[in-house]
C-alpha cells in the first residue's frame, strides 16, 4: 500500500510534473534540431539543382565549342583566315588622334546641336 500512497502524494505529483517538463524540453530540442537540419537539406538541394543546371549549360557550351561552325568562326576572327573564293576587306584602325579630332571639331554643346538639327541653324 505504500506505493499507492506515494503515487497519491504531492511529491509524486511534483516529480511527475518535472518529468513531463523535461520530456517536453527534450522533444522541443529534437524538433528544433530536425527543423534546422531540414532547412539545411533544402538549401543543399537548391545548390545541387543550381550546380546541375550549370553543368548542363557548360556541357552545351562544350558541345558548341566542338562544332565546326564555332571553330571556323574562331579561326577567322583570331587567325584572319578565309575560305577559298572569299574576299576579305581590311580597314585601317582609327588612330587616337583621329578619334580625338572628330570629337573636338565642333565646340558646340549638345543642346546647340539639337537646336541646329530641328531648326536648321548651327
Steps between C-alpha positions, in 0.01 A plus 500: 500500500786733545561535127139600435519753780820637347329541160221698666741730682604851398860392455402249232294768324795737500741231378258401227459866399876552486538183292235623254673840470838335438348274235338804331831691505681203347227469235525872421879473457468203269227674299712816466800297392287315242367833367853637460619184329202504261570864421866421428398205282275734301785745444734222393240360258460847346878525462509154343231601250688821417823307452319247282358783287844660470647164398236461230575848368872428499449171318294683235781756465756223465290339228470837324874569529571165335284575195658590170305826477647632823852386416476655154376831642779507758759424233369788292498746788823408676721388215352711217430191291257482210336236286601441141317741271429756774618857487614673814494874539733649759434845640767701676445552868412853606786670680448675830572838341226450242250399765593797721487738202154383400358578841667842534410634152178659618521682832121540516310332779251222460208742539636718221535196275137399561383856440692501173353167404138607551521862390772482237738739673852423616 
